[in-house]
Amino acid sequence: MSDTLNISSPTRTKAIIQRYGFSFKKSLGQNFLIDQNILDKIVDAAGLDSAAGALEIGPGIGALTERLAMTAGAVTAVEIDRRLIPILRDVLSPYPHVKIRNDDVLKVNMQELFAEDFAGVDRVSVVANLPYYVTTPILMKLLEEKLPLDNIVVMIQKEVAERMAASPGGKEYGSLSIAVQYYSEPELVCMVPRTVFIPQPNVESAVIRLKVRERPPVEVADEKHFFDVVQASFTQRRKTIANNLKARYFAEEGRERLEALLAEAGIEPSRRGETLSLEEYARLSAVLLAAGIV
């Protein structure tokens, strides 16, 4: 692809910014990707084709959107910054199957968006270079709403990506790991240096693919209770699971009952929250729920 057509090239990116007099807003976490190879890896990881749709969040000036338009049958880009809307409509005008929405993705009715924009495709993936300050709320909204999604492929802060993909026992493993792995199968695609952005961010980045599960890997009777138990178990990471759960659920009761319930769930009271697997948390939640501990 020549630089004259390639939005992601440094030359074209700078020319577009200059032509429209665009200035970056730090509060919106705006960092534009200028590396063709990284963009190709992102799009390839999503497994798109003409029968697939792509939802992009925070398209900036359209570098990734352009790649998606060349591959997917329908593309919707949701951009919160209204200053970017005329730029996007201009640079993406060659692609009639791209829809630009000026909206805050956290306030969008996703079920309606999918019904309106992706009725003509077989499957949909989210593909985005997410603003780092709002990564987790966006991803949890996408996962919790149980949308008909195939993959979520996103560029995010490296440390957050590592937490999402972490296994039990490591310092990266926590409530975010469990939430993401309950809804999806995470896989790190590649690490991304700061040098491939304009302007350069203060952190290292990574691309992660979340293969959305058709159903969770564990059976949970009450998802809210399950996630409450997980959150409580990580209240203070250095404390044992018994101490964290006692502070949350057993403040008025003796420790004996708590330890009996942990034994019923097959969990040693001296363990820390970071050592428990998804299956163990599901079992613990079921035991506590059956005992009326909510």
C-alpha positions as CSV (number, residue, x, y, z in Angstrom):
1,M,0.0,0.0,0.0
2,S,1.5,3.4,-1.0
3,D,1.9,6.2,1.5
4,T,-0.7,8.3,-0.4
5,L,-3.4,5.7,0.4
6,N,-2.1,4.5,3.8
7,I,-3.5,6.5,6.6
8,S,-1.2,4.8,9.1
9,S,2.1,5.9,7.4
10,P,3.8,8.7,9.4
11,T,3.8,11.0,6.4
12,R,0.1,10.6,5.8
13,T,-0.8,10.8,9.5
14,K,1.1,14.1,9.9
15,A,-0.4,15.5,6.7
16,I,-4.0,14.7,7.9
17,I,-3.3,16.2,11.3
18,Q,-1.9,19.4,9.7
19,R,-4.6,19.7,7.0
20,Y,-7.4,19.7,9.6
21,G,-5.5,21.6,12.3
22,F,-6.1,18.7,14.7
23,S,-4.7,18.9,18.2
24,F,-4.4,16.0,20.6
25,K,-6.5,15.9,23.8
26,K,-4.6,14.1,26.5
27,S,-7.8,13.7,28.5
28,L,-9.1,11.4,25.7
29,G,-6.0,9.3,25.6
30,Q,-5.4,10.0,21.9
31,N,-2.3,8.2,20.5
32,F,-2.4,7.4,16.7
33,L,-0.8,4.2,15.5
34,I,1.7,4.7,12.6
35,D,2.9,1.2,12.0
36,Q,1.5,-0.9,9.2
37,N,2.8,-4.2,10.5
38,I,1.1,-3.8,13.9
39,L,-2.2,-2.9,12.2
40,D,-1.9,-6.0,10.1
41,K,-1.4,-8.2,13.1
42,I,-4.4,-6.6,14.8
43,V,-6.7,-7.2,11.8
44,D,-5.3,-10.7,11.2
45,A,-5.9,-11.7,14.8
46,A,-9.6,-10.9,14.4
47,G,-10.1,-13.4,11.6
48,L,-12.2,-11.1,9.5
49,D,-13.6,-11.6,6.0
50,S,-16.4,-10.2,3.8
51,A,-19.0,-12.1,5.8
52,A,-17.9,-10.5,9.1
53,G,-18.5,-7.2,10.8
54,A,-16.1,-5.1,12.8
55,L,-16.9,-2.6,15.6
56,E,-14.1,-0.2,16.2
57,I,-13.9,2.0,19.3
58,G,-11.9,5.2,19.2
59,P,-10.8,5.2,15.5
60,G,-8.8,8.5,15.7
61,I,-8.2,9.5,12.1
62,G,-9.0,6.1,10.7
63,A,-5.7,4.2,10.3
64,L,-7.2,0.9,11.7
65,T,-10.6,1.6,10.3
66,E,-9.1,1.7,6.8
67,R,-7.6,-1.8,7.3
68,L,-10.9,-3.1,8.6
69,A,-12.7,-1.6,5.6
70,M,-10.5,-3.6,3.3
71,T,-11.3,-6.8,5.0
72,A,-14.7,-6.8,6.7
73,G,-18.1,-6.7,5.1
74,A,-19.5,-4.0,7.5
75,V,-17.5,-1.6,9.8
76,T,-18.9,0.7,12.5
77,A,-16.5,3.1,14.2
78,V,-17.6,4.8,17.4
79,E,-15.7,8.0,18.2
80,I,-16.3,10.3,21.2
81,D,-14.4,13.3,19.9
82,R,-16.7,15.2,17.5
83,R,-13.7,17.1,16.0
84,L,-12.6,13.8,14.4
85,I,-16.0,13.0,12.7
86,P,-15.4,15.2,9.6
87,I,-11.9,13.9,9.2
88,L,-13.1,10.3,9.4
89,R,-15.9,10.9,6.9
90,D,-13.4,12.5,4.5
91,V,-10.6,10.0,4.7
92,L,-12.9,7.0,4.7
93,S,-15.2,8.2,2.0
94,P,-14.0,5.5,-0.5
95,Y,-15.6,2.9,1.8
96,P,-19.4,3.0,1.7
97,H,-19.7,0.1,4.1
98,V,-18.1,2.1,6.9
99,K,-20.4,3.8,9.4
100,I,-19.1,6.6,11.7
101,R,-20.9,7.2,15.0
102,N,-20.1,10.2,17.2
103,D,-20.9,8.7,20.6
104,D,-19.5,7.6,24.0
105,V,-19.3,3.8,23.7
106,L,-20.0,3.5,27.4
107,K,-23.4,5.1,26.9
108,V,-24.4,3.3,23.6
109,N,-27.1,0.7,23.6
110,M,-25.0,-2.1,22.2
111,Q,-27.9,-4.4,21.4
112,E,-29.5,-1.7,19.3
113,L,-26.2,-0.9,17.6
114,F,-25.7,-4.6,16.6
115,A,-29.2,-4.9,15.3
116,E,-28.9,-1.8,13.2
117,D,-25.4,-2.0,11.9
118,F,-24.6,-5.7,11.7
119,A,-27.8,-7.4,10.5
120,G,-26.2,-8.4,7.2
121,V,-23.1,-10.2,8.5
122,D,-22.6,-13.7,10.0
123,R,-20.4,-12.6,13.0
124,V,-18.9,-9.5,14.6
125,S,-15.6,-8.8,16.3
126,V,-14.5,-5.7,18.2
127,V,-11.2,-4.4,16.9
128,A,-9.7,-1.3,18.5
129,N,-6.8,0.7,19.8
130,L,-8.5,1.5,23.1
131,P,-8.0,4.7,25.1
132,Y,-6.0,3.3,28.1
133,Y,-7.7,5.3,30.7
134,V,-11.1,3.6,30.0
135,T,-9.9,0.1,28.8
136,T,-11.5,-2.0,31.6
137,P,-14.9,-0.3,31.7
138,I,-15.2,-0.7,27.9
139,L,-14.1,-4.3,27.8
140,M,-16.4,-5.3,30.8
141,K,-19.3,-3.6,29.2
142,L,-18.7,-5.6,26.0
143,L,-18.4,-8.9,27.9
144,E,-21.1,-8.5,30.5
145,E,-23.8,-7.5,27.9
146,K,-23.3,-11.0,26.3
147,L,-23.3,-9.5,22.8
148,P,-23.1,-11.9,19.8
149,L,-19.3,-11.4,19.5
150,D,-16.7,-13.6,17.9
151,N,-13.4,-11.9,19.0
152,I,-12.3,-8.8,20.8
153,V,-8.9,-7.8,19.6
154,V,-7.6,-4.7,21.3
155,M,-4.4,-2.7,21.8
156,I,-4.2,-1.9,25.5
157,Q,-1.6,-1.1,28.2
158,K,0.9,-4.0,28.4
159,E,0.4,-4.5,32.2
160,V,-3.4,-4.7,31.8
161,A,-3.1,-7.2,29.0
162,E,-0.8,-9.4,31.1
163,R,-3.3,-9.2,34.0
164,M,-6.1,-10.4,31.7
165,A,-4.1,-13.3,30.5
166,A,-2.5,-14.3,33.8
167,S,-2.7,-17.7,35.4
168,P,-3.4,-18.4,39.1
169,G,-0.4,-18.0,41.4
170,G,1.3,-15.0,39.8
171,K,1.3,-11.4,40.9
172,E,-0.5,-10.3,37.8
173,Y,-3.5,-12.6,38.5
174,G,-6.5,-10.9,40.1
175,S,-10.2,-10.2,39.9
176,L,-9.7,-8.7,36.3
177,S,-8.1,-12.0,35.2
178,I,-11.0,-14.0,36.5
179,A,-13.7,-11.7,35.0
180,V,-12.1,-11.7,31.6
181,Q,-11.4,-15.5,31.6
182,Y,-15.0,-16.2,32.7
183,Y,-16.3,-14.6,29.6
184,S,-13.5,-15.2,27.1
185,E,-10.2,-17.0,26.3
186,P,-7.4,-14.4,26.3
187,E,-4.3,-14.7,24.2
188,L,-1.5,-12.1,23.9
189,V,-0.9,-11.4,20.2
190,C,2.2,-9.1,20.3
191,M,3.9,-6.4,22.3
192,V,4.0,-2.9,20.9
193,P,6.7,-0.3,21.5
194,R,5.9,3.3,22.3
195,T,7.7,4.5,19.2
196,V,4.9,3.4,16.8
197,F,2.5,6.1,18.0
198,I,2.0,9.8,17.5
199,P,2.3,11.2,20.2
200,Q,4.2,8.5,22.1
201,P,2.4,7.2,25.2
202,N,4.1,6.9,28.6
203,V,3.5,3.2,28.8
204,E,4.2,0.0,26.8
205,S,1.4,-1.5,24.9
206,A,0.2,-5.0,23.9
207,V,-2.4,-6.5,21.5
208,I,-4.6,-9.1,23.1
209,R,-7.3,-11.3,21.6
210,L,-10.3,-12.3,23.7
211,K,-12.1,-15.2,22.1
212,V,-15.6,-14.7,23.4
213,R,-17.0,-17.9,25.0
214,E,-20.4,-19.3,24.0
215,R,-20.8,-20.2,27.7
216,P,-18.6,-19.7,30.8
217,P,-16.2,-22.5,31.6
218,V,-17.8,-23.0,35.0
219,E,-21.4,-23.2,36.1
220,V,-22.5,-20.2,38.3
221,A,-26.0,-19.9,39.8
222,D,-25.6,-16.2,40.6
223,E,-23.0,-14.2,38.6
224,K,-23.3,-11.1,40.8
225,H,-22.6,-13.2,43.9
226,F,-19.7,-15.0,42.1
227,F,-18.0,-11.7,41.2
228,D,-18.7,-10.3,44.7
229,V,-16.9,-13.2,46.2
230,V,-14.0,-12.8,43.8
231,Q,-13.7,-9.1,44.6
232,A,-13.8,-9.7,48.3
233,S,-11.0,-12.3,48.0
234,F,-8.7,-9.7,46.6
235,T,-9.6,-6.8,48.9
236,Q,-6.1,-6.9,50.4
237,R,-3.8,-9.1,48.4
238,R,-1.4,-9.9,51.2
239,K,-4.2,-11.3,53.4
240,T,-5.4,-14.9,53.3
241,I,-8.7,-15.7,51.7
242,A,-10.1,-16.5,55.1
243,N,-9.2,-13.0,56.5
244,N,-10.6,-11.2,53.4
245,L,-13.8,-13.2,53.4
246,K,-14.2,-12.7,57.2
247,A,-14.0,-9.0,56.7
248,R,-16.6,-9.0,54.0
249,Y,-19.1,-11.7,55.0
250,F,-18.4,-12.9,58.6
251,A,-17.9,-9.7,60.6
252,E,-20.7,-10.7,63.0
253,E,-20.0,-14.4,63.0
254,G,-17.3,-16.7,64.4
255,R,-14.4,-17.8,62.3
256,E,-15.4,-21.5,62.8
257,R,-18.3,-21.2,60.4
258,L,-16.1,-19.6,57.7
259,E,-13.5,-22.2,58.0
260,A,-16.1,-25.0,57.8
261,L,-17.5,-23.5,54.6
262,L,-14.0,-23.1,53.1
263,A,-13.4,-26.8,54.0
264,E,-16.7,-27.7,52.2
265,A,-15.4,-25.9,49.1
266,G,-12.1,-27.7,49.4
267,I,-10.1,-24.6,50.0
268,E,-7.4,-24.1,52.7
269,P,-8.1,-20.9,54.8
270,S,-4.4,-20.0,54.6
271,R,-4.4,-19.6,50.8
272,R,-4.4,-16.2,49.2
273,G,-7.0,-15.1,46.6
274,E,-4.4,-15.1,43.8
275,T,-3.9,-18.9,44.1
276,L,-7.5,-19.9,43.4
277,S,-8.6,-21.0,40.0
278,L,-11.8,-20.0,38.3
279,E,-13.2,-23.5,39.2
280,E,-12.4,-23.0,42.8
281,Y,-14.0,-19.6,42.9
282,A,-17.2,-21.0,41.3
283,R,-17.2,-23.8,44.0
284,L,-16.6,-21.3,46.8
285,S,-19.4,-19.0,45.6
286,A,-21.8,-22.0,45.3
287,V,-21.0,-23.0,48.9
288,L,-21.4,-19.5,50.3
289,L,-24.6,-19.0,48.4
290,A,-26.2,-22.2,49.6
291,A,-25.3,-21.2,53.1
292,G,-27.1,-17.9,52.7
293,I,-23.8,-15.9,52.8
294,V,-24.5,-13.0,50.4
